[in-house]
Amino acid sequence: MAFQARWRELKKAGWHSRKPAGLSVDFTYLKPGKTKKDTRGEDYFVGEEELMKYLDKLDIGMPFCREWSVML
């Protein structure tokens, strides 16, 4: 599934993003209720590639559904 389609589902589940800071060009993607003070790679992700790798790893263990997206 392409990033934009997955991001739409995550946004519906309460995820949010932050614009790049400083010289970075990558957005930061955060789970509901999480901040950049939490754990990178678990609670927030820098860049589309990092987020997609995390989601792909989760896909191996369980099929995607709306309930699953909330559990992320």
mmCIF file as Biopython writes it, N, C-alpha, C and O atoms, coordinates in Angstrom:
data_model
#
loop_
_atom_site.group_PDB
_atom_site.id
_atom_site.type_symbol
_atom_site.label_atom_id
_atom_site.label_alt_id
_atom_site.label_comp_id
_atom_site.label_asym_id
_atom_site.label_entity_id
_atom_site.label_seq_id
_atom_site.pdbx_PDB_ins_code
_atom_site.Cartn_x
_atom_site.Cartn_y
_atom_site.Cartn_z
_atom_site.occupancy
_atom_site.B_iso_or_equiv
_atom_site.auth_seq_id
_atom_site.auth_asym_id
_atom_site.pdbx_PDB_model_num
ATOM 1   N N  . MET A ? 1  ? 0.854  -1.177  0.000  1.0 0.0 1  A 1 
ATOM 2   C CA . MET A ? 1  ? 0.000  0.000   0.000  1.0 0.0 1  A 1 
ATOM 3   C C  . MET A ? 1  ? 0.898  1.237   0.000  1.0 0.0 1  A 1 
ATOM 4   O O  . MET A ? 1  ? 1.898  1.283   0.716  1.0 0.0 1  A 1 
ATOM 5   N N  . ALA A ? 2  ? 0.546  2.215   -0.785 1.0 0.0 2  A 1 
ATOM 6   C CA . ALA A ? 2  ? 1.339  3.439   -0.904 1.0 0.0 2  A 1 
ATOM 7   C C  . ALA A ? 2  ? 1.241  4.280   0.372  1.0 0.0 2  A 1 
ATOM 8   O O  . ALA A ? 2  ? 0.280  4.182   1.134  1.0 0.0 2  A 1 
ATOM 9   N N  . PHE A ? 3  ? 2.259  5.099   0.574  1.0 0.0 3  A 1 
ATOM 10  C CA . PHE A ? 3  ? 2.333  5.897   1.795  1.0 0.0 3  A 1 
ATOM 11  C C  . PHE A ? 3  ? 1.083  6.751   2.002  1.0 0.0 3  A 1 
ATOM 12  O O  . PHE A ? 3  ? 0.529  6.766   3.101  1.0 0.0 3  A 1 
ATOM 13  N N  . GLN A ? 4  ? 0.634  7.454   0.980  1.0 0.0 4  A 1 
ATOM 14  C CA . GLN A ? 4  ? -0.509 8.368   1.147  1.0 0.0 4  A 1 
ATOM 15  C C  . GLN A ? 4  ? -1.757 7.636   1.623  1.0 0.0 4  A 1 
ATOM 16  O O  . GLN A ? 4  ? -2.490 8.149   2.468  1.0 0.0 4  A 1 
ATOM 17  N N  . ALA A ? 5  ? -2.002 6.453   1.092  1.0 0.0 5  A 1 
ATOM 18  C CA . ALA A ? 5  ? -3.176 5.677   1.503  1.0 0.0 5  A 1 
ATOM 19  C C  . ALA A ? 5  ? -3.046 5.240   2.954  1.0 0.0 5  A 1 
ATOM 20  O O  . ALA A ? 5  ? -4.012 5.303   3.714  1.0 0.0 5  A 1 
ATOM 21  N N  . ARG A ? 6  ? -1.872 4.805   3.334  1.0 0.0 6  A 1 
ATOM 22  C CA . ARG A ? 6  ? -1.662 4.370   4.718  1.0 0.0 6  A 1 
ATOM 23  C C  . ARG A ? 6  ? -1.750 5.559   5.667  1.0 0.0 6  A 1 
ATOM 24  O O  . ARG A ? 6  ? -2.316 5.452   6.754  1.0 0.0 6  A 1 
ATOM 25  N N  . TRP A ? 7  ? -1.187 6.694   5.251  1.0 0.0 7  A 1 
ATOM 26  C CA . TRP A ? 7  ? -1.211 7.869   6.120  1.0 0.0 7  A 1 
ATOM 27  C C  . TRP A ? 7  ? -2.648 8.330   6.362  1.0 0.0 7  A 1 
ATOM 28  O O  . TRP A ? 7  ? -2.980 8.746   7.472  1.0 0.0 7  A 1 
ATOM 29  N N  . ARG A ? 8  ? -3.499 8.262   5.348  1.0 0.0 8  A 1 
ATOM 30  C CA . ARG A ? 8  ? -4.913 8.633   5.528  1.0 0.0 8  A 1 
ATOM 31  C C  . ARG A ? 8  ? -5.557 7.774   6.621  1.0 0.0 8  A 1 
ATOM 32  O O  . ARG A ? 8  ? -6.290 8.286   7.467  1.0 0.0 8  A 1 
ATOM 33  N N  . GLU A ? 9  ? -5.281 6.477   6.598  1.0 0.0 9  A 1 
ATOM 34  C CA . GLU A ? 9  ? -5.842 5.581   7.612  1.0 0.0 9  A 1 
ATOM 35  C C  . GLU A ? 9  ? -5.296 5.907   9.000  1.0 0.0 9  A 1 
ATOM 36  O O  . GLU A ? 9  ? -6.042 5.910   9.979  1.0 0.0 9  A 1 
ATOM 37  N N  . LEU A ? 10 ? -4.002 6.181   9.082  1.0 0.0 10 A 1 
ATOM 38  C CA . LEU A ? 10 ? -3.397 6.498   10.376 1.0 0.0 10 A 1 
ATOM 39  C C  . LEU A ? 10 ? -3.953 7.807   10.936 1.0 0.0 10 A 1 
ATOM 40  O O  . LEU A ? 10 ? -4.204 7.915   12.136 1.0 0.0 10 A 1 
ATOM 41  N N  . LYS A ? 11 ? -4.145 8.805   10.062 1.0 0.0 11 A 1 
ATOM 42  C CA . LYS A ? 11 ? -4.716 10.079  10.518 1.0 0.0 11 A 1 
ATOM 43  C C  . LYS A ? 11 ? -6.118 9.874   11.083 1.0 0.0 11 A 1 
ATOM 44  O O  . LYS A ? 11 ? -6.481 10.493  12.083 1.0 0.0 11 A 1 
ATOM 45  N N  . LYS A ? 12 ? -6.901 9.015   10.451 1.0 0.0 12 A 1 
ATOM 46  C CA . LYS A ? 12 ? -8.243 8.708   10.957 1.0 0.0 12 A 1 
ATOM 47  C C  . LYS A ? 12 ? -8.167 8.076   12.340 1.0 0.0 12 A 1 
ATOM 48  O O  . LYS A ? 12 ? -9.083 8.219   13.150 1.0 0.0 12 A 1 
ATOM 49  N N  . ALA A ? 13 ? -7.061 7.370   12.603 1.0 0.0 13 A 1 
ATOM 50  C CA . ALA A ? 13 ? -6.872 6.694   13.892 1.0 0.0 13 A 1 
ATOM 51  C C  . ALA A ? 13 ? -6.223 7.609   14.929 1.0 0.0 13 A 1 
ATOM 52  O O  . ALA A ? 13 ? -5.941 7.175   16.046 1.0 0.0 13 A 1 
ATOM 53  N N  . GLY A ? 14 ? -5.982 8.883   14.563 1.0 0.0 14 A 1 
ATOM 54  C CA . GLY A ? 14 ? -5.472 9.838   15.540 1.0 0.0 14 A 1 
ATOM 55  C C  . GLY A ? 14 ? -3.997 10.179  15.453 1.0 0.0 14 A 1 
ATOM 56  O O  . GLY A ? 14 ? -3.498 10.963  16.259 1.0 0.0 14 A 1 
ATOM 57  N N  . TRP A ? 15 ? -3.286 9.602   14.485 1.0 0.0 15 A 1 
ATOM 58  C CA . TRP A ? 15 ? -1.876 9.948   14.307 1.0 0.0 15 A 1 
ATOM 59  C C  . TRP A ? 15 ? -1.779 11.390  13.817 1.0 0.0 15 A 1 
ATOM 60  O O  . TRP A ? 15 ? -2.734 11.919  13.248 1.0 0.0 15 A 1 
ATOM 61  N N  . HIS A ? 16 ? -0.616 12.035  14.038 1.0 0.0 16 A 1 
ATOM 62  C CA . HIS A ? 16 ? -0.398 13.386  13.514 1.0 0.0 16 A 1 
ATOM 63  C C  . HIS A ? 16 ? 1.053  13.526  13.065 1.0 0.0 16 A 1 
ATOM 64  O O  . HIS A ? 16 ? 1.899  12.688  13.375 1.0 0.0 16 A 1 
ATOM 65  N N  . SER A ? 17 ? 1.319  14.595  12.334 1.0 0.0 17 A 1 
ATOM 66  C CA . SER A ? 17 ? 2.674  14.817  11.808 1.0 0.0 17 A 1 
ATOM 67  C C  . SER A ? 17 ? 3.165  16.201  12.205 1.0 0.0 17 A 1 
ATOM 68  O O  . SER A ? 17 ? 2.382  17.095  12.526 1.0 0.0 17 A 1 
ATOM 69  N N  . ARG A ? 18 ? 4.474  16.347  12.172 1.0 0.0 18 A 1 
ATOM 70  C CA . ARG A ? 18 ? 5.135  17.626  12.443 1.0 0.0 18 A 1 
ATOM 71  C C  . ARG A ? 18 ? 6.039  17.945  11.264 1.0 0.0 18 A 1 
ATOM 72  O O  . ARG A ? 18 ? 6.682  17.060  10.699 1.0 0.0 18 A 1 
ATOM 73  N N  . LYS A ? 19 ? 6.079  19.225  10.899 1.0 0.0 19 A 1 
ATOM 74  C CA . LYS A ? 19 ? 6.941  19.664  9.803  1.0 0.0 19 A 1 
ATOM 75  C C  . LYS A ? 19 ? 8.407  19.475  10.168 1.0 0.0 19 A 1 
ATOM 76  O O  . LYS A ? 19 ? 8.755  19.421  11.348 1.0 0.0 19 A 1 
ATOM 77  N N  . PRO A ? 20 ? 9.272  19.375  9.146  1.0 0.0 20 A 1 
ATOM 78  C CA . PRO A ? 20 ? 10.710 19.249  9.407  1.0 0.0 20 A 1 
ATOM 79  C C  . PRO A ? 20 ? 11.246 20.461  10.166 1.0 0.0 20 A 1 
ATOM 80  O O  . PRO A ? 20 ? 10.769 21.584  9.999  1.0 0.0 20 A 1 
ATOM 81  N N  . ALA A ? 21 ? 12.242 20.204  10.999 1.0 0.0 21 A 1 
ATOM 82  C CA . ALA A ? 21 ? 12.884 21.278  11.761 1.0 0.0 21 A 1 
ATOM 83  C C  . ALA A ? 21 ? 14.326 21.444  11.290 1.0 0.0 21 A 1 
ATOM 84  O O  . ALA A ? 21 ? 14.970 20.475  10.887 1.0 0.0 21 A 1 
ATOM 85  N N  . GLY A ? 22 ? 14.816 22.651  11.341 1.0 0.0 22 A 1 
ATOM 86  C CA . GLY A ? 22 ? 16.204 22.909  10.961 1.0 0.0 22 A 1 
ATOM 87  C C  . GLY A ? 22 ? 16.473 22.541  9.513  1.0 0.0 22 A 1 
ATOM 88  O O  . GLY A ? 22 ? 15.728 22.933  8.615  1.0 0.0 22 A 1 
ATOM 89  N N  . LEU A ? 23 ? 17.544 21.784  9.292  1.0 0.0 23 A 1 
ATOM 90  C CA . LEU A ? 23 ? 17.934 21.396  7.938  1.0 0.0 23 A 1 
ATOM 91  C C  . LEU A ? 23 ? 17.263 20.112  7.466  1.0 0.0 23 A 1 
ATOM 92  O O  . LEU A ? 23 ? 17.432 19.717  6.313  1.0 0.0 23 A 1 
ATOM 93  N N  . SER A ? 24 ? 16.521 19.470  8.324  1.0 0.0 24 A 1 
ATOM 94  C CA . SER A ? 24 ? 15.853 18.222  7.970  1.0 0.0 24 A 1 
ATOM 95  C C  . SER A ? 24 ? 14.811 18.467  6.882  1.0 0.0 24 A 1 
ATOM 96  O O  . SER A ? 24 ? 14.235 19.552  6.791  1.0 0.0 24 A 1 
ATOM 97  N N  . VAL A ? 25 ? 14.578 17.451  6.065  1.0 0.0 25 A 1 
ATOM 98  C CA . VAL A ? 25 ? 13.541 17.528  5.040  1.0 0.0 25 A 1 
ATOM 99  C C  . VAL A ? 25 ? 12.420 16.526  5.313  1.0 0.0 25 A 1 
ATOM 100 O O  . VAL A ? 25 ? 11.444 16.463  4.566  1.0 0.0 25 A 1 
ATOM 101 N N  . ASP A ? 26 ? 12.561 15.744  6.380  1.0 0.0 26 A 1 
ATOM 102 C CA . ASP A ? 26 ? 11.602 14.692  6.696  1.0 0.0 26 A 1 
ATOM 103 C C  . ASP A ? 26 ? 10.599 15.135  7.758  1.0 0.0 26 A 1 
ATOM 104 O O  . ASP A ? 26 ? 10.966 15.728  8.773  1.0 0.0 26 A 1 
ATOM 105 N N  . PHE A ? 27 ? 9.331  14.836  7.502  1.0 0.0 27 A 1 
ATOM 106 C CA . PHE A ? 27 ? 8.300  15.051  8.505  1.0 0.0 27 A 1 
ATOM 107 C C  . PHE A ? 27 ? 8.477  14.025  9.617  1.0 0.0 27 A 1 
ATOM 108 O O  . PHE A ? 27 ? 9.079  12.971  9.410  1.0 0.0 27 A 1 
ATOM 109 N N  . THR A ? 28 ? 7.949  14.340  10.800 1.0 0.0 28 A 1 
ATOM 110 C CA . THR A ? 28 ? 7.921  13.402  11.919 1.0 0.0 28 A 1 
ATOM 111 C C  . THR A ? 28 ? 6.477  12.952  12.088 1.0 0.0 28 A 1 
ATOM 112 O O  . THR A ? 28 ? 5.563  13.777  12.112 1.0 0.0 28 A 1 
ATOM 113 N N  . TYR A ? 29 ? 6.273  11.649  12.203 1.0 0.0 29 A 1 
ATOM 114 C CA . TYR A ? 29 ? 4.943  11.060  12.320 1.0 0.0 29 A 1 
ATOM 115 C C  . TYR A ? 29 ? 4.797  10.471  13.714 1.0 0.0 29 A 1 
ATOM 116 O O  . TYR A ? 29 ? 5.613  9.657   14.145 1.0 0.0 29 A 1 
ATOM 117 N N  . LEU A ? 30 ? 3.736  10.897  14.423 1.0 0.0 30 A 1 
ATOM 118 C CA . LEU A ? 30 ? 3.566  10.527  15.826 1.0 0.0 30 A 1 
ATOM 119 C C  . LEU A ? 30 ? 2.263  9.769   16.062 1.0 0.0 30 A 1 
ATOM 120 O O  . LEU A ? 30 ? 1.216  10.103  15.507 1.0 0.0 30 A 1 
ATOM 121 N N  . LYS A ? 31 ? 2.358  8.743   16.899 1.0 0.0 31 A 1 
ATOM 122 C CA . LYS A ? 31 ? 1.173  8.002   17.309 1.0 0.0 31 A 1 
ATOM 123 C C  . LYS A ? 31 ? 0.308  8.905   18.190 1.0 0.0 31 A 1 
ATOM 124 O O  . LYS A ? 31 ? 0.799  9.890   18.742 1.0 0.0 31 A 1 
ATOM 125 N N  . PRO A ? 32 ? -0.965 8.574   18.322 1.0 0.0 32 A 1 
ATOM 126 C CA . PRO A ? 32 ? -1.843 9.376   19.179 1.0 0.0 32 A 1 
ATOM 127 C C  . PRO A ? 32 ? -1.298 9.470   20.604 1.0 0.0 32 A 1 
ATOM 128 O O  . PRO A ? 32 ? -0.921 8.464   21.205 1.0 0.0 32 A 1 
ATOM 129 N N  . GLY A ? 33 ? -1.263 10.687  21.131 1.0 0.0 33 A 1 
ATOM 130 C CA . GLY A ? 33 ? -0.826 10.906  22.504 1.0 0.0 33 A 1 
ATOM 131 C C  . GLY A ? 33 ? 0.678  10.863  22.728 1.0 0.0 33 A 1 
ATOM 132 O O  . GLY A ? 33 ? 1.132  10.972  23.867 1.0 0.0 33 A 1 
ATOM 133 N N  . LYS A ? 34 ? 1.456  10.708  21.671 1.0 0.0 34 A 1 
ATOM 134 C CA . LYS A ? 34 ? 2.913  10.615  21.799 1.0 0.0 34 A 1 
ATOM 135 C C  . LYS A ? 34 ? 3.573  11.912  21.344 1.0 0.0 34 A 1 
ATOM 136 O O  . LYS A ? 34 ? 2.989  12.687  20.586 1.0 0.0 34 A 1 
ATOM 137 N N  . THR A ? 35 ? 4.803  12.136  21.818 1.0 0.0 35 A 1 
ATOM 138 C CA . THR A ? 35 ? 5.580  13.315  21.435 1.0 0.0 35 A 1 
ATOM 139 C C  . THR A ? 35 ? 6.972  12.868  21.016 1.0 0.0 35 A 1 
ATOM 140 O O  . THR A ? 35 ? 7.310  11.688  21.101 1.0 0.0 35 A 1 
ATOM 141 N N  . LYS A ? 36 ? 7.774  13.826  20.563 1.0 0.0 36 A 1 
ATOM 142 C CA . LYS A ? 36 ? 9.147  13.506  20.179 1.0 0.0 36 A 1 
ATOM 143 C C  . LYS A ? 36 ? 10.021 13.195  21.392 1.0 0.0 36 A 1 
ATOM 144 O O  . LYS A ? 36 ? 11.179 12.809  21.235 1.0 0.0 36 A 1 
ATOM 145 N N  . LYS A ? 37 ? 9.481  13.359  22.591 1.0 0.0 37 A 1 
ATOM 146 C CA . LYS A ? 37 ? 10.213 12.983  23.801 1.0 0.0 37 A 1 
ATOM 147 C C  . LYS A ? 37 ? 10.077 11.489  24.080 1.0 0.0 37 A 1 
ATOM 148 O O  . LYS A ? 37 ? 10.790 10.943  24.923 1.0 0.0 37 A 1 
ATOM 149 N N  . ASP A ? 38 ? 9.160  10.828  23.371 1.0 0.0 38 A 1 
ATOM 150 C CA . ASP A ? 38 ? 8.966  9.392   23.539 1.0 0.0 38 A 1 
ATOM 151 C C  . ASP A ? 38 ? 9.991  8.628   22.692 1.0 0.0 38 A 1 
ATOM 152 O O  . ASP A ? 38 ? 10.981 9.215   22.256 1.0 0.0 38 A 1 
ATOM 153 N N  . THR A ? 39 ? 9.773  7.353   22.458 1.0 0.0 39 A 1 
ATOM 154 C CA . THR A ? 39 ? 10.751 6.474   21.819 1.0 0.0 39 A 1 
ATOM 155 C C  . THR A ? 39 ? 10.660 6.505   20.295 1.0 0.0 39 A 1 
ATOM 156 O O  . THR A ? 39 ? 9.626  6.172   19.716 1.0 0.0 39 A 1 
ATOM 157 N N  . ARG A ? 40 ? 11.771 6.913   19.648 1.0 0.0 40 A 1 
ATOM 158 C CA . ARG A ? 40 ? 11.816 6.917   18.185 1.0 0.0 40 A 1 
ATOM 159 C C  . ARG A ? 40 ? 11.783 5.474   17.686 1.0 0.0 40 A 1 
ATOM 160 O O  . ARG A ? 40 ? 12.440 4.596   18.246 1.0 0.0 40 A 1 
ATOM 161 N N  . GLY A ? 41 ? 11.018 5.245   16.634 1.0 0.0 41 A 1 
ATOM 162 C CA . GLY A ? 41 ? 10.899 3.912   16.064 1.0 0.0 41 A 1 
ATOM 163 C C  . GLY A ? 41 ? 9.813  3.072   16.710 1.0 0.0 41 A 1 
ATOM 164 O O  . GLY A ? 41 ? 9.525  1.961   16.263 1.0 0.0 41 A 1 
ATOM 165 N N  . GLU A ? 42 ? 9.215  3.604   17.759 1.0 0.0 42 A 1 
ATOM 166 C CA . GLU A ? 42 ? 8.114  2.916   18.437 1.0 0.0 42 A 1 
ATOM 167 C C  . GLU A ? 42 ? 6.920  3.854   18.612 1.0 0.0 42 A 1 
ATOM 168 O O  . GLU A ? 42 ? 5.781  3.477   18.338 1.0 0.0 42 A 1 
ATOM 169 N N  . ASP A ? 43 ? 7.191  5.077   19.071 1.0 0.0 43 A 1 
ATOM 170 C CA . ASP A ? 43 ? 6.134  6.059   19.325 1.0 0.0 43 A 1 
ATOM 171 C C  . ASP A ? 43 ? 6.079  7.151   18.263 1.0 0.0 43 A 1 
ATOM 172 O O  . ASP A ? 43 ? 5.030  7.753   18.030 1.0 0.0 43 A 1 
ATOM 173 N N  . TYR A ? 44 ? 7.207  7.396   17.627 1.0 0.0 44 A 1 
ATOM 174 C CA . TYR A ? 44 ? 7.252  8.373   16.537 1.0 0.0 44 A 1 
ATOM 175 C C  . TYR A ? 44 ? 8.307  7.946   15.523 1.0 0.0 44 A 1 
ATOM 176 O O  . TYR A ? 44 ? 9.210  7.167   15.831 1.0 0.0 44 A 1 
ATOM 177 N N  . PHE A ? 45 ? 8.172  8.478   14.297 1.0 0.0 45 A 1 
ATOM 178 C CA . PHE A ? 45 ? 8.998  8.052   13.176 1.0 0.0 45 A 1 
ATOM 179 C C  . PHE A ? 45 ? 9.398  9.267   12.362 1.0 0.0 45 A 1 
ATOM 180 O O  . PHE A ? 45 ? 8.581  10.153  12.112 1.0 0.0 45 A 1 
ATOM 181 N N  . VAL A ? 46 ? 10.653 9.309   11.952 1.0 0.0 46 A 1 
ATOM 182 C CA . VAL A ? 46 ? 11.158 10.437  11.174 1.0 0.0 46 A 1 
ATOM 183 C C  . VAL A ? 46 ? 11.258 9.995   9.716  1.0 0.0 46 A 1 
ATOM 184 O O  . VAL A ? 46 ? 12.076 9.144   9.366  1.0 0.0 46 A 1 
ATOM 185 N N  . GLY A ? 47 ? 10.426 10.579  8.885  1.0 0.0 47 A 1 
ATOM 186 C CA . GLY A ? 47 ? 10.431 10.272  7.460  1.0 0.0 47 A 1 
ATOM 187 C C  . GLY A ? 47 ? 9.468  9.156   7.087  1.0 0.0 47 A 1 
ATOM 188 O O  . GLY A ? 47 ? 9.150  8.281   7.893  1.0 0.0 47 A 1 
ATOM 189 N N  . GLU A ? 48 ? 9.018  9.214   5.847  1.0 0.0 48 A 1 
ATOM 190 C CA . GLU A ? 48 ? 8.080  8.223   5.329  1.0 0.0 48 A 1 
ATOM 191 C C  . GLU A ? 48 ? 8.679  6.826   5.354  1.0 0.0 48 A 1 
ATOM 192 O O  . GLU A ? 48 ? 7.999  5.860   5.699  1.0 0.0 48 A 1 
ATOM 193 N N  . GLU A ? 49 ? 9.953  6.718   4.987  1.0 0.0 49 A 1 
ATOM 194 C CA . GLU A ? 49 ? 10.590 5.404   4.902  1.0 0.0 49 A 1 
ATOM 195 C C  . GLU A ? 49 ? 10.619 4.704   6.265  1.0 0.0 49 A 1 
ATOM 196 O O  . GLU A ? 49 ? 10.320 3.514   6.361  1.0 0.0 49 A 1 
ATOM 197 N N  . GLU A ? 50 ? 10.974 5.437   7.305  1.0 0.0 50 A 1 
ATOM 198 C CA . GLU A ? 50 ? 11.028 4.854   8.650  1.0 0.0 50 A 1 
ATOM 199 C C  . GLU A ? 50 ? 9.642  4.383   9.095  1.0 0.0 50 A 1 
ATOM 200 O O  . GLU A ? 50 ? 9.504  3.304   9.671  1.0 0.0 50 A 1 
ATOM 201 N N  . LEU A ? 51 ? 8.627  5.189   8.830  1.0 0.0 51 A 1 
ATOM 202 C CA . LEU A ? 51 ? 7.265  4.815   9.197  1.0 0.0 51 A 1 
ATOM 203 C C  . LEU A ? 51 ? 6.808  3.595   8.402  1.0 0.0 51 A 1 
ATOM 204 O O  . LEU A ? 51 ? 6.229  2.671   8.974  1.0 0.0 51 A 1 
ATOM 205 N N  . MET A ? 52 ? 7.058  3.577   7.101  1.0 0.0 52 A 1 
ATOM 206 C CA . MET A ? 52 ? 6.630  2.458   6.268  1.0 0.0 52 A 1 
ATOM 207 C C  . MET A ? 52 ? 7.317  1.156   6.677  1.0 0.0 52 A 1 
ATOM 208 O O  . MET A ? 52 ? 6.684  0.100   6.663  1.0 0.0 52 A 1 
ATOM 209 N N  . LYS A ? 53 ? 8.589  1.213   7.038  1.0 0.0 53 A 1 
ATOM 210 C CA . LYS A ? 53 ? 9.291  0.004   7.491  1.0 0.0 53 A 1 
ATOM 211 C C  . LYS A ? 53 ? 8.633  -0.547  8.745  1.0 0.0 53 A 1 
ATOM 212 O O  . LYS A ? 53 ? 8.452  -1.758  8.875  1.0 0.0 53 A 1 
ATOM 213 N N  . TYR A ? 54 ? 8.276  0.332   9.665  1.0 0.0 54 A 1 
ATOM 214 C CA . TYR A ? 54 ? 7.591  -0.074  10.892 1.0 0.0 54 A 1 
ATOM 215 C C  . TYR A ? 54 ? 6.245  -0.722  10.556 1.0 0.0 54 A 1 
ATOM 216 O O  . TYR A ? 54 ? 5.920  -1.787  11.081 1.0 0.0 54 A 1 
ATOM 217 N N  . LEU A ? 55 ? 5.469  -0.087  9.690  1.0 0.0 55 A 1 
ATOM 218 C CA . LEU A ? 55 ? 4.162  -0.624  9.326  1.0 0.0 55 A 1 
ATOM 219 C C  . LEU A ? 55 ? 4.291  -1.953  8.599  1.0 0.0 55 A 1 
ATOM 220 O O  . LEU A ? 55 ? 3.497  -2.864  8.831  1.0 0.0 55 A 1 
ATOM 221 N N  . ASP A ? 56 ? 5.280  -2.074  7.723  1.0 0.0 56 A 1 
ATOM 222 C CA . ASP A ? 56 ? 5.501  -3.334  7.008  1.0 0.0 56 A 1 
ATOM 223 C C  . ASP A ? 56 ? 5.847  -4.455  7.977  1.0 0.0 56 A 1 
ATOM 224 O O  . ASP A ? 56 ? 5.397  -5.588  7.808  1.0 0.0 56 A 1 
ATOM 225 N N  . LYS A ? 57 ? 6.642  -4.141  8.990  1.0 0.0 57 A 1 
ATOM 226 C CA . LYS A ? 57 ? 7.010  -5.144  9.991  1.0 0.0 57 A 1 
ATOM 227 C C  . LYS A ? 57 ? 5.760  -5.613  10.740 1.0 0.0 57 A 1 
ATOM 228 O O  . LYS A ? 57 ? 5.619  -6.802  11.029 1.0 0.0 57 A 1 
ATOM 229 N N  . LEU A ? 58 ? 4.864  -4.691  11.052 1.0 0.0 58 A 1 
ATOM 230 C CA . LEU A ? 58 ? 3.620  -5.063  11.727 1.0 0.0 58 A 1 
ATOM 231 C C  . LEU A ? 58 ? 2.711  -5.884  10.827 1.0 0.0 58 A 1 
ATOM 232 O O  . LEU A ? 58 ? 2.011  -6.778  11.304 1.0 0.0 58 A 1 
ATOM 233 N N  . ASP A ? 59 ? 2.712  -5.592  9.534  1.0 0.0 59 A 1 
ATOM 234 C CA . ASP A ? 59 ? 1.854  -6.302  8.584  1.0 0.0 59 A 1 
ATOM 235 C C  . ASP A ? 59 ? 2.175  -7.783  8.520  1.0 0.0 59 A 1 
ATOM 236 O O  . ASP A ? 59 ? 1.299  -8.587  8.202  1.0 0.0 59 A 1 
ATOM 237 N N  . ILE A ? 60 ? 3.400  -8.158  8.811  1.0 0.0 60 A 1 
ATOM 238 C CA . ILE A ? 60 ? 3.795  -9.564  8.753  1.0 0.0 60 A 1 
ATOM 239 C C  . ILE A ? 60 ? 2.996  -10.379 9.762  1.0 0.0 60 A 1 
ATOM 240 O O  . ILE A ? 60 ? 2.635  -11.526 9.499  1.0 0.0 60 A 1 
ATOM 241 N N  . GLY A ? 61 ? 2.723  -9.780  10.919 1.0 0.0 61 A 1 
ATOM 242 C CA . GLY A ? 61 ? 2.052  -10.499 11.991 1.0 0.0 61 A 1 
ATOM 243 C C  . GLY A ? 61 ? 0.537  -10.440 11.983 1.0 0.0 61 A 1 
ATOM 244 O O  . GLY A ? 61 ? -0.108 -11.312 12.566 1.0 0.0 61 A 1 
ATOM 245 N N  . MET A ? 62 ? -0.056 -9.433  11.338 1.0 0.0 62 A 1 
ATOM 246 C CA . MET A ? 62 ? -1.514 -9.310  11.384 1.0 0.0 62 A 1 
ATOM 247 C C  . MET A ? 62 ? -2.044 -8.574  10.164 1.0 0.0 62 A 1 
ATOM 248 O O  . MET A ? 62 ? -1.409 -7.642  9.670  1.0 0.0 62 A 1 
ATOM 249 N N  . PRO A ? 63 ? -3.208 -8.991  9.680  1.0 0.0 63 A 1 
ATOM 250 C CA . PRO A ? 63 ? -3.812 -8.297  8.537  1.0 0.0 63 A 1 
ATOM 251 C C  . PRO A ? 63 ? -4.298 -6.914  8.944  1.0 0.0 63 A 1 
ATOM 252 O O  . PRO A ? 63 ? -4.629 -6.688  10.108 1.0 0.0 63 A 1 
ATOM 253 N N  . PHE A ? 64 ? -4.341 -5.988  7.992  1.0 0.0 64 A 1 
ATOM 254 C CA . PHE A ? 64 ? -4.763 -4.616  8.273  1.0 0.0 64 A 1 
ATOM 255 C C  . PHE A ? 64 ? -6.279 -4.533  8.365  1.0 0.0 64 A 1 
ATOM 256 O O  . PHE A ? 64 ? -7.001 -5.099  7.545  1.0 0.0 64 A 1 
ATOM 257 N N  . CYS A ? 65 ? -6.741 -3.821  9.372  1.0 0.0 65 A 1 
ATOM 258 C CA . CYS A ? 65 ? -8.160 -3.498  9.506  1.0 0.0 65 A 1 
ATOM 259 C C  . CYS A ? 65 ? -8.258 -2.217  10.322 1.0 0.0 65 A 1 
ATOM 260 O O  . CYS A ? 65 ? -7.264 -1.794  10.914 1.0 0.0 65 A 1 
ATOM 261 N N  . ARG A ? 66 ? -9.404 -1.601  10.368 1.0 0.0 66 A 1 
ATOM 262 C CA . ARG A ? 66 ? -9.549 -0.339  11.094 1.0 0.0 66 A 1 
ATOM 263 C C  . ARG A ? 66 ? -9.219 -0.506  12.580 1.0 0.0 66 A 1 
ATOM 264 O O  . ARG A ? 66 ? -8.598 0.375   13.172 1.0 0.0 66 A 1 
ATOM 265 N N  . GLU A ? 67 ? -9.622 -1.611  13.181 1.0 0.0 67 A 1 
ATOM 266 C CA . GLU A ? 67 ? -9.327 -1.827  14.594 1.0 0.0 67 A 1 
ATOM 267 C C  . GLU A ? 67 ? -7.821 -1.920  14.814 1.0 0.0 67 A 1 
ATOM 268 O O  . GLU A ? 67 ? -7.310 -1.412  15.812 1.0 0.0 67 A 1 
ATOM 269 N N  . TRP A ? 68 ? -7.112 -2.559  13.902 1.0 0.0 68 A 1 
ATOM 270 C CA . TRP A ? 68 ? -5.665 -2.714  14.003 1.0 0.0 68 A 1 
ATOM 271 C C  . TRP A ? 68 ? -4.984 -1.360  13.950 1.0 0.0 68 A 1 
ATOM 272 O O  . TRP A ? 68 ? -4.024 -1.122  14.682 1.0 0.0 68 A 1 
ATOM 273 N N  . SER A ? 69 ? -5.467 -0.468  13.094 1.0 0.0 69 A 1 
ATOM 274 C CA . SER A ? 69 ? -4.825 0.837   12.957 1.0 0.0 69 A 1 
ATOM 275 C C  . SER A ? 69 ? -4.910 1.634   14.251 1.0 0.0 69 A 1 
ATOM 276 O O  . SER A ? 69 ? -4.029 2.446   14.532 1.0 0.0 69 A 1 
ATOM 277 N N  . VAL A ? 70 ? -5.943 1.418   15.033 1.0 0.0 70 A 1 
ATOM 278 C CA . VAL A ? 70 ? -6.070 2.111   16.311 1.0 0.0 70 A 1 
ATOM 279 C C  . VAL A ? 70 ? -5.064 1.554   17.312 1.0 0.0 70 A 1 
ATOM 280 O O  . VAL A ? 70 ? -4.550 2.298   18.146 1.0 0.0 70 A 1 
ATOM 281 N N  . MET A ? 71 ? -4.778 0.259   17.240 1.0 0.0 71 A 1 
ATOM 282 C CA . MET A ? 71 ? -3.845 -0.370  18.175 1.0 0.0 71 A 1 
ATOM 283 C C  . MET A ? 71 ? -2.409 0.058   17.945 1.0 0.0 71 A 1 
ATOM 284 O O  . MET A ? 71 ? -1.590 -0.033  18.859 1.0 0.0 71 A 1 
ATOM 285 N N  . LEU A ? 72 ? -2.083 0.520   16.754 1.0 0.0 72 A 1 
ATOM 286 C CA . LEU A ? 72 ? -0.718 0.924   16.455 1.0 0.0 72 A 1 
ATOM 287 C C  . LEU A ? 72 ? -0.264 1.921   17.463 1.0 0.0 72 A 1 
ATOM 288 O O  . LEU A ? 72 ? 0.869  2.397   17.394 1.0 0.0 72 A 1 
#
